[in-house]
C-alpha cells in the first residue's frame, strides 16, 4: 500500500477525537474506543474506529462527511470532510455505521495497489 502516512494519521486522529468527543458524558468504565485494521473485500486494507458514545442519528448519516456540517455544539464540521477528501484521494472510501447497541463505527478502506500521481 502506498499512502501518505501523515494524511492517514490525520484521518485516524480525526476519527479517534470524534469518538472520544462522543463519549465525553460517559463514565470512564463505559467509554470504549476500538481501532481495528484488517483485510477488506477485494484485497483492500480496512480500518474501523468504534466508540461507545452517543451514536449517529439515521437522519444525519448522509450528511456527516459534508463540509461545515456538524452535530456538535463546538467545532466547524470540517474534520470528517477532510478525512473523506484524504481517503478518496488515496483511492479508498469512508463511511459510518451505527453500532447495534451504542455508539458508531467509522470505516475506511485503502487500496493495496500503487497510487497514481
VOLOLUM-506199 format. One record per residue: residue number from 1; x, y, z of N, C-alpha, C in turn. Coordinates in Angstrom, 1 decimal. Example, Ala and Ser with C-alpha at 12.3 -4.5 7.8 and 13.67 -1.06 7.14 Angstrom:
# VOLOLUM-506199
+-----+--------+--------+--------+--------+--------+--------+--------+--------+--------+
| pos |     nx |     ny |     nz |    cax |    cay |    caz |     cx |     cy |     cz |
+-----+--------+--------+--------+--------+--------+--------+--------+--------+--------+
|   1 |   13.2 |   -5.7 |    7.8 |   12.3 |   -4.5 |    7.8 |   13.2 |   -3.3 |    7.8 |
|   2 |   12.8 |   -2.2 |    7.1 |   13.7 |   -1.1 |    7.1 |   12.9 |    0.0 |    7.9 |
+-----+--------+--------+--------+--------+--------+--------+--------+--------+--------+
//
This chain:
# VOLOLUM-506199
+-----+--------+--------+--------+--------+--------+--------+--------+--------+--------+
| pos |     nx |     ny |     nz |    cax |    cay |    caz |     cx |     cy |     cz |
+-----+--------+--------+--------+--------+--------+--------+--------+--------+--------+
|   1 |    0.8 |   -1.2 |    0.0 |    0.0 |    0.0 |    0.0 |    0.9 |    1.2 |    0.0 |
|   2 |    0.6 |    2.1 |   -0.9 |    1.3 |    3.4 |   -1.0 |    0.3 |    4.5 |   -0.5 |
|   3 |    0.7 |    5.1 |    0.6 |   -0.2 |    6.2 |    1.1 |    0.7 |    7.2 |    1.8 |
|   4 |    0.1 |    8.4 |    1.9 |    0.8 |    9.5 |    2.7 |    0.5 |    9.2 |    4.1 |
|   5 |    1.6 |    8.8 |    4.8 |    1.5 |    8.4 |    6.2 |    0.9 |    9.6 |    7.1 |
|   6 |    1.3 |   10.8 |    6.9 |    0.8 |   11.9 |    7.7 |   -0.7 |   12.1 |    7.5 |
|   7 |   -1.1 |   12.0 |    6.2 |   -2.5 |   12.2 |    5.9 |   -3.4 |   11.1 |    6.5 |
|   8 |   -2.9 |    9.8 |    6.5 |   -3.7 |    8.7 |    7.0 |   -3.7 |    8.9 |    8.6 |
|   9 |   -2.6 |    9.3 |    9.1 |   -2.6 |    9.6 |   10.6 |   -3.6 |   10.6 |   10.9 |
|  10 |   -3.8 |   11.7 |   10.1 |   -4.7 |   12.7 |   10.3 |   -6.2 |   12.2 |   10.3 |
|  11 |   -6.4 |   11.3 |    9.4 |   -7.8 |   10.7 |    9.3 |   -8.0 |    9.9 |   10.6 |
|  12 |   -7.1 |    9.0 |   11.0 |   -7.3 |    8.3 |   12.2 |   -7.4 |    9.2 |   13.4 |
|  13 |   -6.6 |   10.2 |   13.5 |   -6.8 |   11.2 |   14.6 |   -8.1 |   11.8 |   14.6 |
|  14 |   -8.6 |   12.3 |   13.5 |  -10.0 |   12.9 |   13.4 |  -11.0 |   11.9 |   13.9 |
|  15 |  -10.9 |   10.6 |   13.5 |  -11.9 |    9.6 |   13.9 |  -11.9 |    9.3 |   15.3 |
|  16 |  -10.6 |    9.2 |   15.9 |  -10.5 |    8.9 |   17.3 |  -11.0 |   10.1 |   18.1 |
|  17 |  -10.6 |   11.3 |   17.8 |  -11.1 |   12.5 |   18.5 |  -12.6 |   12.6 |   18.5 |
|  18 |  -13.2 |   12.3 |   17.3 |  -14.7 |   12.3 |   17.3 |  -15.3 |   11.3 |   18.2 |
|  19 |  -14.7 |   10.1 |   18.3 |  -15.1 |    9.0 |   19.2 |  -15.0 |    9.5 |   20.6 |
|  20 |  -13.9 |   10.0 |   21.0 |  -13.7 |   10.5 |   22.4 |  -14.7 |   11.6 |   22.7 |
|  21 |  -15.0 |   12.5 |   21.8 |  -15.9 |   13.5 |   22.0 |  -17.3 |   12.9 |   22.2 |
|  22 |  -17.7 |   11.9 |   21.4 |  -19.0 |   11.3 |   21.5 |  -19.2 |   10.6 |   22.9 |
|  23 |  -18.1 |   10.3 |   23.6 |  -18.2 |    9.5 |   24.8 |  -17.9 |   10.4 |   26.0 |
|  24 |  -17.8 |   11.7 |   25.8 |  -17.4 |   12.6 |   26.9 |  -18.3 |   12.6 |   28.1 |
|  25 |  -19.6 |   12.3 |   28.0 |  -20.5 |   12.3 |   29.1 |  -20.6 |   10.9 |   29.8 |
|  26 |  -19.9 |    9.9 |   29.3 |  -19.9 |    8.6 |   29.9 |  -19.0 |    8.5 |   31.1 |
|  27 |  -19.3 |    7.6 |   31.9 |  -18.4 |    7.2 |   33.0 |  -17.2 |    6.5 |   32.3 |
|  28 |  -16.0 |    6.6 |   33.0 |  -14.8 |    6.1 |   32.4 |  -14.9 |    4.6 |   32.1 |
|  29 |  -15.6 |    3.8 |   32.9 |  -15.6 |    2.4 |   32.7 |  -16.6 |    2.0 |   31.6 |
|  30 |  -17.4 |    3.0 |   31.1 |  -18.3 |    2.8 |   30.0 |  -17.8 |    3.2 |   28.6 |
|  31 |  -16.8 |    4.0 |   28.6 |  -16.2 |    4.6 |   27.4 |  -15.2 |    3.6 |   26.8 |
|  32 |  -15.5 |    3.2 |   25.6 |  -14.6 |    2.3 |   24.9 |  -14.3 |    2.8 |   23.5 |
|  33 |  -13.1 |    2.9 |   23.1 |  -12.7 |    3.3 |   21.7 |  -11.8 |    2.1 |   21.2 |
|  34 |  -12.2 |    1.6 |   20.1 |  -11.5 |    0.4 |   19.5 |  -11.1 |    0.7 |   18.1 |
|  35 |   -9.9 |    0.4 |   17.7 |   -9.4 |    0.6 |   16.4 |   -9.0 |   -0.8 |   15.8 |
|  36 |   -9.6 |   -1.1 |   14.7 |   -9.3 |   -2.4 |   14.0 |   -8.7 |   -2.2 |   12.6 |
|  37 |   -7.8 |   -3.0 |   12.2 |   -7.2 |   -3.0 |   10.9 |   -7.2 |   -4.4 |   10.4 |
|  38 |   -7.6 |   -4.6 |    9.1 |   -7.6 |   -5.9 |    8.6 |   -7.8 |   -5.9 |    7.1 |
|  39 |   -7.9 |   -7.0 |    6.5 |   -8.2 |   -7.1 |    5.0 |   -9.7 |   -6.9 |    4.8 |
|  40 |  -10.0 |   -6.1 |    3.8 |  -11.4 |   -5.8 |    3.4 |  -11.6 |   -6.5 |    2.0 |
|  41 |  -12.9 |   -6.5 |    1.6 |  -13.3 |   -7.1 |    0.3 |  -12.4 |   -6.6 |   -0.8 |
|  42 |  -12.0 |   -7.5 |   -1.7 |  -11.2 |   -7.1 |   -2.8 |   -9.7 |   -6.9 |   -2.5 |
|  43 |   -9.3 |   -7.3 |   -1.4 |   -7.9 |   -7.1 |   -1.0 |   -7.4 |   -5.8 |   -0.5 |
|  44 |   -8.4 |   -4.9 |   -0.3 |   -8.1 |   -3.6 |    0.3 |   -7.8 |   -3.7 |    1.7 |
|  45 |   -7.1 |   -2.7 |    2.3 |   -6.9 |   -2.7 |    3.7 |   -8.1 |   -1.9 |    4.4 |
|  46 |   -8.7 |   -2.5 |    5.4 |   -9.8 |   -1.9 |    6.0 |   -9.5 |   -1.4 |    7.4 |
|  47 |   -9.9 |   -0.2 |    7.8 |   -9.7 |    0.3 |    9.1 |  -11.1 |    0.6 |    9.7 |
|  48 |  -11.2 |    0.4 |   11.0 |  -12.5 |    0.7 |   11.7 |  -12.2 |    1.4 |   13.0 |
|  49 |  -12.9 |    2.4 |   13.3 |  -12.8 |    3.1 |   14.6 |  -14.1 |    3.1 |   15.2 |
|  50 |  -14.3 |    2.4 |   16.3 |  -15.6 |    2.2 |   17.0 |  -15.6 |    2.9 |   18.4 |
|  51 |  -16.7 |    3.5 |   18.7 |  -16.8 |    4.1 |   20.1 |  -18.1 |    3.7 |   20.7 |
|  52 |  -18.2 |    3.8 |   22.0 |  -19.4 |    3.5 |   22.7 |  -20.2 |    4.8 |   23.1 |
|  53 |  -20.1 |    5.8 |   22.3 |  -20.7 |    7.1 |   22.5 |  -22.2 |    7.2 |   22.2 |
|  54 |  -22.6 |    8.4 |   21.9 |  -24.0 |    8.7 |   21.7 |  -24.5 |    8.2 |   20.4 |
|  55 |  -23.7 |    7.7 |   19.5 |  -24.1 |    7.2 |   18.2 |  -24.4 |    8.3 |   17.2 |
|  56 |  -24.9 |    7.8 |   16.0 |  -25.2 |    8.7 |   14.9 |  -26.7 |    8.5 |   14.6 |
|  57 |  -27.4 |    9.6 |   14.5 |  -28.8 |    9.6 |   14.2 |  -29.0 |    9.2 |   12.7 |
|  58 |  -29.9 |    8.4 |   12.4 |  -30.1 |    7.9 |   11.0 |  -30.2 |    9.1 |   10.0 |
|  59 |  -30.9 |   10.2 |   10.4 |  -31.1 |   11.3 |    9.5 |  -29.8 |   12.1 |    9.3 |
|  60 |  -28.8 |   11.9 |   10.1 |  -27.5 |   12.6 |    9.9 |  -26.5 |   11.8 |    9.1 |
|  61 |  -26.7 |   10.5 |    8.9 |  -25.6 |    9.7 |    8.3 |  -25.2 |   10.2 |    6.9 |
|  62 |  -26.1 |   10.6 |    6.1 |  -25.8 |   11.0 |    4.7 |  -25.1 |   12.4 |    4.7 |
|  63 |  -25.1 |   13.1 |    5.8 |  -24.5 |   14.5 |    5.8 |  -23.2 |   14.6 |    6.6 |
|  64 |  -22.9 |   13.6 |    7.3 |  -21.7 |   13.6 |    8.3 |  -20.4 |   14.0 |    7.6 |
|  65 |  -20.2 |   13.7 |    6.3 |  -19.0 |   13.9 |    5.6 |  -19.1 |   15.2 |    4.8 |
|  66 |  -20.2 |   16.0 |    4.9 |  -20.3 |   17.2 |    4.2 |  -19.5 |   18.3 |    4.9 |
|  67 |  -18.8 |   19.2 |    4.2 |  -18.1 |   20.3 |    4.8 |  -19.0 |   21.2 |    5.5 |
|  68 |  -18.6 |   21.6 |    6.7 |  -19.3 |   22.5 |    7.6 |  -20.6 |   22.0 |    8.2 |
|  69 |  -20.8 |   20.7 |    8.1 |  -22.0 |   20.1 |    8.8 |  -21.5 |   19.5 |   10.1 |
|  70 |  -22.1 |   19.9 |   11.2 |  -21.7 |   19.3 |   12.5 |  -22.9 |   19.1 |   13.3 |
|  71 |  -22.8 |   18.1 |   14.2 |  -23.9 |   17.9 |   15.2 |  -23.4 |   18.3 |   16.6 |
|  72 |  -22.2 |   18.9 |   16.6 |  -21.6 |   19.3 |   17.9 |  -21.9 |   20.7 |   18.2 |
|  73 |  -21.9 |   21.0 |   19.5 |  -22.0 |   22.4 |   19.9 |  -20.8 |   23.3 |   19.5 |
|  74 |  -19.7 |   22.7 |   19.6 |  -18.4 |   23.3 |   19.2 |  -17.8 |   22.6 |   18.0 |
|  75 |  -17.1 |   23.3 |   17.2 |  -16.5 |   22.6 |   16.0 |  -17.0 |   23.3 |   14.8 |
|  76 |  -16.2 |   23.1 |   13.7 |  -16.5 |   23.7 |   12.4 |  -17.1 |   22.7 |   11.4 |
|  77 |  -17.1 |   21.4 |   11.7 |  -17.6 |   20.5 |   10.8 |  -16.7 |   20.2 |    9.6 |
|  78 |  -15.4 |   20.3 |    9.8 |  -14.5 |   20.0 |    8.6 |  -13.7 |   18.8 |    8.8 |
|  79 |  -13.6 |   18.2 |   10.0 |  -12.8 |   17.0 |   10.2 |  -13.2 |   15.8 |    9.4 |
|  80 |  -14.4 |   15.5 |    9.3 |  -14.9 |   14.3 |    8.5 |  -14.8 |   14.6 |    7.0 |
|  81 |  -15.1 |   15.9 |    6.6 |  -15.0 |   16.3 |    5.2 |  -13.5 |   16.2 |    4.8 |
|  82 |  -12.6 |   16.6 |    5.6 |  -11.2 |   16.5 |    5.2 |  -10.8 |   15.0 |    5.2 |
|  83 |  -11.3 |   14.2 |    6.1 |  -11.0 |   12.8 |    6.1 |  -11.5 |   12.1 |    4.9 |
|  84 |  -12.7 |   12.5 |    4.4 |  -13.2 |   11.9 |    3.2 |  -12.3 |   12.3 |    2.0 |
|  85 |  -11.9 |   13.6 |    1.9 |  -11.1 |   14.0 |    0.8 |   -9.8 |   13.2 |    0.8 |
|  86 |   -9.2 |   13.0 |    1.9 |   -7.9 |   12.3 |    2.0 |   -8.1 |   10.9 |    1.5 |
|  87 |   -9.1 |   10.2 |    2.1 |   -9.3 |    8.8 |    1.7 |   -9.6 |    8.7 |    0.3 |
|  88 |  -10.5 |    9.5 |   -0.3 |  -10.8 |    9.4 |   -1.7 |   -9.7 |    9.7 |   -2.6 |
|  89 |   -8.8 |   10.7 |   -2.2 |   -7.6 |   11.0 |   -2.9 |   -6.6 |    9.8 |   -3.0 |
|  90 |   -6.7 |    8.9 |   -2.0 |   -5.9 |    7.7 |   -2.0 |   -6.6 |    6.5 |   -2.7 |
|  91 |   -7.8 |    6.8 |   -3.3 |   -8.5 |    5.7 |   -4.0 |   -9.3 |    4.8 |   -3.1 |
|  92 |   -9.6 |    5.3 |   -1.8 |  -10.4 |    4.5 |   -0.9 |  -11.7 |    5.1 |   -0.7 |
|  93 |  -12.4 |    4.6 |    0.3 |  -13.8 |    5.1 |    0.6 |  -13.9 |    5.1 |    2.1 |
|  94 |  -14.8 |    5.9 |    2.6 |  -15.1 |    6.1 |    4.1 |  -16.6 |    6.1 |    4.3 |
|  95 |  -17.0 |    5.5 |    5.4 |  -18.4 |    5.5 |    5.7 |  -18.6 |    5.2 |    7.2 |
|  96 |  -19.8 |    5.4 |    7.7 |  -20.1 |    5.2 |    9.1 |  -21.3 |    4.2 |    9.2 |
|  97 |  -21.3 |    3.4 |   10.2 |  -22.4 |    2.5 |   10.6 |  -22.7 |    2.7 |   12.0 |
|  98 |  -24.0 |    2.7 |   12.4 |  -24.4 |    2.7 |   13.8 |  -24.0 |    1.3 |   14.4 |
|  99 |  -23.6 |    1.3 |   15.6 |  -23.3 |    0.0 |   16.3 |  -24.7 |   -0.5 |   16.8 |
| 100 |  -24.8 |   -1.9 |   16.9 |  -26.1 |   -2.5 |   17.3 |  -26.6 |   -1.9 |   18.7 |
| 101 |  -25.7 |   -1.8 |   19.6 |  -26.2 |   -1.4 |   21.0 |  -26.0 |    0.1 |   21.1 |
| 102 |  -24.8 |    0.6 |   21.2 |  -24.5 |    2.0 |   21.4 |  -23.3 |    2.4 |   20.5 |
| 103 |  -23.2 |    3.7 |   20.2 |  -22.1 |    4.2 |   19.5 |  -22.1 |    4.0 |   18.0 |
| 104 |  -21.0 |    4.2 |   17.4 |  -20.9 |    4.2 |   15.9 |  -19.5 |    3.7 |   15.6 |
| 105 |  -19.4 |    3.2 |   14.3 |  -18.1 |    2.7 |   13.8 |  -17.9 |    3.5 |   12.5 |
| 106 |  -16.8 |    4.1 |   12.4 |  -16.3 |    4.8 |   11.1 |  -15.3 |    3.8 |   10.5 |
| 107 |  -15.6 |    3.5 |    9.2 |  -14.8 |    2.6 |    8.4 |  -14.1 |    3.4 |    7.3 |
| 108 |  -12.9 |    2.9 |    6.9 |  -12.4 |    3.4 |    5.7 |  -11.5 |    2.3 |    5.1 |
| 109 |  -11.4 |    2.3 |    3.8 |  -10.5 |    1.3 |    3.1 |   -9.5 |    2.1 |    2.2 |
| 110 |   -8.4 |    1.4 |    2.0 |   -7.3 |    1.9 |    1.2 |   -6.9 |    0.8 |    0.3 |
| 111 |   -6.7 |    1.1 |   -1.0 |   -6.3 |    0.0 |   -1.9 |   -4.8 |   -0.4 |   -1.7 |
| 112 |   -4.5 |   -1.6 |   -2.0 |   -3.1 |   -2.0 |   -1.7 |   -2.2 |   -1.8 |   -2.9 |
| 113 |   -2.8 |   -1.4 |   -4.1 |   -2.0 |   -1.1 |   -5.3 |   -1.3 |    0.2 |   -5.2 |
| 114 |   -0.6 |    0.5 |   -6.3 |    0.1 |    1.8 |   -6.3 |   -0.8 |    3.0 |   -6.6 |
| 115 |   -0.5 |    4.1 |   -5.9 |   -1.3 |    5.3 |   -6.1 |   -0.8 |    5.9 |   -7.4 |
| 116 |   -1.8 |    6.5 |   -8.2 |   -1.4 |    7.2 |   -9.4 |   -1.0 |    8.6 |   -9.0 |
| 117 |    0.0 |    9.1 |   -9.7 |    0.5 |   10.5 |   -9.4 |    0.3 |   11.4 |  -10.5 |
+-----+--------+--------+--------+--------+--------+--------+--------+--------+--------+
//
